[in-house]
Structures are given as C-alpha cells and as structure tokens.
C-alpha cells in the first residue's frame, strides 16, 4: 500500500513519520507539504491513498482531493484535519471518502488504512477501483427522494419521521451513514441504526447537505435501468425488514438487529454502482445469466471481472461502514467463505435475500441458493421454515410500502 500524507505543518508530518515508523515494512509512505507538491508526486508515481489536511494555504484539502479524484480516480481520499468550519466540511463531502479529526488516535488511523487496504486487495480490477472510488452518492428511488426533500422543507417534521424515510431508501441511508461513520461532522461513531444517524447529524446539517451539495441524488427518469433498480429498491427494503425480524427472533441484541437491517438494505448496493456506471452492460449481465442459465454472479464476473458483493463491500468500506455491515455485504452470497460459527447479521441477510428471491423471481439463474452447509455450521438449519414465513411477510410489507411503483 502506497500512502501519501499531505500537511502544510512540518511538525505534523514529522509526527506522522514517528507514529507510523513501525509500519514502514507494510506501507510505502511519502510526505508532501502542499497540495501542489502532492499533485506533482502523484503525477510522477501512483499512490493507493492520499491522507490530507483540510486547512492548507493555496490549495486546501477538499480542493486537493477533488483534483485527485479527477486525475487519479482509483486513489482513496481521506481528510485528516482539526476542527473545520461547516462550509469547509460541506465542500469536502463529494471528493472525500472519510474524514478523520485531529488529534487522531494512532490505532484509529492504522485500522482505517489497514481495512481499506484489505478491501482493495479483494478488488484487483484497476478499472473497477476507479469506478467505485469516483462514486459520490447512490441514486435514490425518486418518490423517496422527493418525500425526503418535502420533509426537509416542512417546519413540523420530526427527526424520527425523517429517519423513517431515510431508512427505507438505499441511497439516502448509505450517504447518511457514511457522513456519521466517517466523521464528517464529528468523531466517527460506528453507527448502524439509520434513524439514530439522522438524529446525530441533525436537521440543519442534513438540509445544508441536501441543498448545497450532491450528497443525495435521484434516479434520472427515463433511464433504461430505472424500473429494474426500482424493483431492486423494493427487494432491498424487503431483505432489510426480513433480516432484522429474523435477528430479533434469534437474539435479544439490538445491535445485531440494527446491523441486520442496515446490511439487508445495503446488501446489493454494488448493483447500483455497476448499473450506474454501465447500465447497458449490467443489463447484459442479467440477460447472459438468463440465457446461459448461470448465476448472476458468474455473469457479473464474465462482464465486469468482479461481482456486486465485492464492489458493494469495497464502497461501504471506503465510506467507513462498521465491519459487520461490510462483512455481510461481502459474503451474503457465499457465507461459507466467512469464518462465522454463530448466528449474526450475515446469516440473517443471506437467508432473507435467498428466500425473497425465491418468492419473487421466476428465473432460476438469478436466484441465490441457500447455503445449507453454512446454516448447519452455525446451528440454524432447523430455523428455515420459521424464517421463510418471516421473509414472505416482509416482502408483502415492502411491496405495500412501494405500492404502485413497479406497475
């Protein structure tokens, strides 16, 4: 992993050198004292990650990271800075993956870099790293986006009502969680409950984000992939509702229940990335899976040299999502590849996704099989009948919430 640290204060750079000296065998680190110097270094040799201060003379951190995004789109972009004014933070939301505040605990900085490095290694396709790294927002289902904006304009809206709207939409939820978990408006929180994240950000900050940045965006009406992605929105909500209810029946741990809901909502976020970048090619992958009667995962690998679960896990890792969420996204189609030996969010999302696909898709190649070997390993194989009833009910509830949107 090659990392470029940028700060106009030489003492800060010296401190980083000392703090990270023990990692010089694992990371190739370089240091620059200005945005211009950083861009010169990047032009001379590629870096996997740039970690920049926000307040620098000439070119500030957000301006530097915007240039990095344009010129070197595969590079991970992190702000490491002291307290900043609201306008500076808002300006950084688009080009920045994570925002860490000074003083930063060495363990936090090391673990943040290490986690991203591990996920990058699981996505070897350089072009796809560029695609994922450029993503600034996940498009929202338009009626949900419009309901969200209307709620922000209402003087009587409650934070819980706003949280309810956000927690039903993949794009809105993903961005709100990124902003809280990546520390844009304070110390990174490790939050998985969407309504709680909305409350932490506060109404004023969310309004500013909605009106002055591109943090949130809707599907473009008339896009060839609009209808399939609207169907995917319903599927994602159904999986979220089913996974959280499965978790509630198996454990009294509210954190596991919240993780299951959020991981269920975001489990197919990689589809939004792939389809958003190459809509025609993603529809080709679906057609190939149907034509060849193979799995959609195999078709994705054939066309993109990667899969939606790897893409989604990488993006959510870049955005600072907690480990249980990233793990559930990465392994929900192949849970046996994970070392879990007990019930958790991964099991709930895996089963919810597979059963709801079986209930709603009449195309065998597109249905993800249930991994019974994995369920036996975690001691839950006998729970399938009860979980199937939960999933059927959740699917109907999700359809009711989106009534009339896929007619």
N, C-alpha and C positions, 0 to 999 in steps of 0.2 A: 504494500500500500504506500503510495507516494502522496505526501501531505504537504501543502504549502500554507504556512501561517503568516498572516499579514497584520501588522500593527505599527502605527507611527511612533509608538513609545518603545525605544530600545530596551528599556528595563523590563517591559512586559515580554518582549521576545526572548531576552536572556532568562527570564523566569520560566518561560515555556521550555526552553532548551534544558534547563536544570531539571524541571519537573518530569520531563519525558525522556531523560537521558537513558533510563533503563530499558526503553523500548526501541533503541536505535537498531537492534538486530531484527526487529519485526517491521518497523516502519522506516521508510526513506523520507526524512523530513528536511524541508528547506524553509527559509525565513526571509520575508520581504518587509521593508519599512514604509511602503506606499502602494497605492493602487496601481500606479504606473509601473513600478518595479515588478509588481505581481504579474501584470499582463505581459511584460517582457519575458519573465521566467516561463510563463505558460506558453508563450509563442515559441520558446526555444525547446521546451520539452513538456510532454503531457504529465498532468498530475491527476490522481484519483479524487482528491478532495482539496478544497480551499476553506480555511477557517480564518475569518476576517473580523477585525474590529469594526464597529459601526462608525464611530466619530473620528474620521481622519481628514486632514486638510486636503483640499484639491478634489479628490475623489473619495466619497465616503463608502462605507461598506456595502450599502444597498446598490449603489451605482456600480461598484466593482463587481458584485455578484451578478448584476444584470448583464454586464459585459461578458462575464464568464459563461453565463447561460447561453448567450448568443454565439460566442466564438468557440466554446468548448462544452457543448451541451451534455456530455456524459459525466462531467465533473460534479461531484457532490459539493453543495454550497452551504456553509454554516456560518452564522454570525456568533462571535464570542465577544460580548461587549458589556460595559457598565450600563447604568440606567440611562435610557434614552427617552426623548420626548415622544408623545403619541404619534405625531406626524412622521417621524423617522421610522418608527416601528411599522406603521401602515405602509410606508414606501418599500419596506423590506419584505412584506408578506409574499409578493409574487415570486421574486427570484431566490428566496431563501428556503431551504428545506427545514432547518432547525435553528432556533435562536437560544443560545446559552448565555446566561448572565454572569458577569464577573462580580465578586470572585467566584470562580468555578471550582468545585471540588475536583481534585485530580482524578478520583475514581469515576466521577460522572463523565468527564471529558474522555478518559480512556475507554470506558464502556460504550459511550456513544459512537466513538470512532470504530471500535472493535466490532460492534453489532452491524454497523453499516458495511464494514469490510467483509464480514461473513456473508451477508446477503448479496453483495456484489459478486462474490466468488460463485454463488449459485445461479447467477445470470451471466453466463460467459459471452453472450452475443453483444458485441460492442454497439451495434446499431440500436438494439433494444434498450441498452443502458441510456443512450441518448434520448430515446422516445420517453422513457419513464422519467428521467431527470428533468425534462422540459415541462412536465405536467404541473400546472399551477392550480388547477381545480378540476373536479369531476363534475360533469354536467348533471343538472338536476332534472327530474321529471317536471315539465313546465307548470302543470297545475300546482304542484307542491312549491315550486319556486315563487309563483305568483301569490300563493297563500302566505308564504314566508314574508314577502315584501309588504303585503297588505297588513300583516300582523305588526311589522316594524313601524308602519305608519299610524297604527291605532294607539291612541293615548291610554287605552284601557287594557292593553294586552298584558297578561301575566307572564312571568318567566317560565312557569310550568306549561302554559299553553304554547309558548314559543318552543320549549323543549319537546313537546309532543309533536309539533310539526317537523322539527329538525330530525327527530329520532325515527321518522318514517321514510326518510329520503337518503339514499346512499351518498350523493354529492354533498348535501348540506352537512350531514353527520361527519363525513370524513374530514371536511375542512375545519369544522368547529373543533373536533378532537385534535387535529394537527396543531391548531393555534394554542390549545391548552397544554398538550403534552410536549410540545416543542419549545415552550417558554416564551412565546412572543409577548405575552402580557404579564410576565412574572415568572417565578421559578417553575420549571417543568413539574407537572402534577402527577403523572401516572394515572390519569382519569380514564375510565372506560364507560361510565354512565353518561349518556349524551345530555340528558336534562341537567345533570349536575355541572357538566362542562359549560352549558349555556349560562347557567347561573354564575359560574366563576368568571366568565368573560364579561357579563353584564350587558344590559340593553344598549348603552351608549356606544360601547366598543363594537358590538355587532352591527349597529346602524352605520357607524362610520365605515366598517369593512364592506357592507353591502352597497353603500352609496359612493364610496371614493376609491374602491379597488376592484379587481376582478377575482376576488376570492370566491365568489359564487356566480354560477352561470347556468342557464337553462339549455336543454336540447334545442337545436335550431329546428323550428317547424318545417316539415317537408323533407328532412334528411331521410335518406333511404333506409337508415338503420333506426329511425325513431321508434317505429312500432315494436321491433324486437327488443329494444332497450327498455321500452315501457313495460313490456312483459317481464323483462329481467328485473325491473324495479319491484313488481308485484312478487316475483319469486323471492327476491332478496328479503323483502319485508316478511313474507311467509316463513322463510327459514329463520329469520331473527325471532319471530314470535314463537315458533315451534321450539327452537333451540333453548330459549330462555325458559319456556314452560317445562321442557324435558329436564333442564338443570334444576328447576325448582322442585320437581318431584323426586330428584335423586339426592339433593343436598340442601342443607339449610344455609349454605354460604352465599350471601347476597353478592359477593364479589364474583363468584363463579357464574351466578345467574346473569349479572351485568355483562361479564366477559362473553358469555354465550350469546346474548342478544346482539351486542355490537359486532362480534365476529361473524354472526349469522348475517347481519345486514351488509357487512363489507366483504363477505367471503368470495364474491365474484367481481370485486372491484377491478381486477385485471382485465375483464372483458370490456369495461368502459374505456380503459386505456388503449387496448388493441383496436377496438372498433372506432374509437375517436381518432386515432392516428391513421388507420387504413380501413375505413368502413367496408369498402368493396372486398378487400382481402379477407376480412373476418367473415363476411357472408360467404365467401368462397370456402372457408374452413368448415362452416356449418354444412354447406352443400356437399363438400367432399366426405364428411362424416356420414351423411345420409346416403350418398351414392355408393361409397365403399363399405358401408355398414361397419364402420370402425368407430372408435371412441372420438369424441370431440377433442380430447387431449392429444390423441395421435395426429389428428388433422391440424391442430394448432402447431404441433411440433414440425409437421411437414411444411407448413406455410411460413411460420414465424421463427422456427428454430427455438421456440420456448413455449411456455404454457401460461394460461391465465393465472394459475395459482402462484407460479414463480414471479410473474410480473406484479401481481397484486401485493404479494408479501414484500417485494423489494420497495414498492412505492410506500406502503404503510410503514416499513422500517425507516425509510428516508424521512418520513413525516413524524417519526418519534413515537409511534404507537407502542403501547406496552407489549411485552413479549408474548403473553397468552393470545393476544389478538393476532399478531404476526404469525405465530406458530399455527393457529387454527386455519388461517388463510392459506399458508404454505402447504399444509398437509391434509386439508379436508377431503381431497380426492384420493389420498394414499396414506391413511393414518398409520398403517403398519410400518411405514418408513420412520415414524416418530417413536421415541423410546418410552412413551407414556405407558404406565402399568395400572392406572386408576382412571376412573371417570373424571372428565373435565370438559372445558368448553370445546375442545377438538372433537370429542366423541359426540357431543350434542349437535354440533354443526354438521359433522359428517353424516350422521343418521338423518337429520332434518332435511338436508339437501338431497340425499338419495331418495328418501321416501316421497318428498314433494315432487321431485322429478318424475318418479314412477306414476304419481297421481295425475300429472298434468301434461306429460309429453308422450305422444303416441309414435315415437321414433326411437327404436331400441338403441341405435348408435349414439344417441345424445343423452342417454340415461346413465348416471354414475352408479355402479354397483355398490351394494352394502358390503363392507369388509367384515365378514363374519369372524374371520380369524382374529382380527383386532378386537372385536367385541368380546370374544371368548377370553382373550388375554387380559382384558380389563374387568372381566367378570360381569358383563352386562348382556350377554347373548339372550338371556331369558326375558329381557325387557322390551324386545322388539314389538310385540303385539300392542303393549300399552303405549309405546312411543308412536306407533303408526296411527293410533286414534288421535293422539295429540297433534300430529302433523296434518292430518286431514282437517281437523277443526281449525288449525292455524291458517291453512290455505284458504278455507272459506272465509275466514275473517279478513285476510289480506285482500281477497277479491272484493269483499263488501266495502272495504275502505277505499278501494280504487274503482268503485262501481262505474261502469260505462266508459272506462278509459281505454279499453282494448277492443271495443266493438268494431 
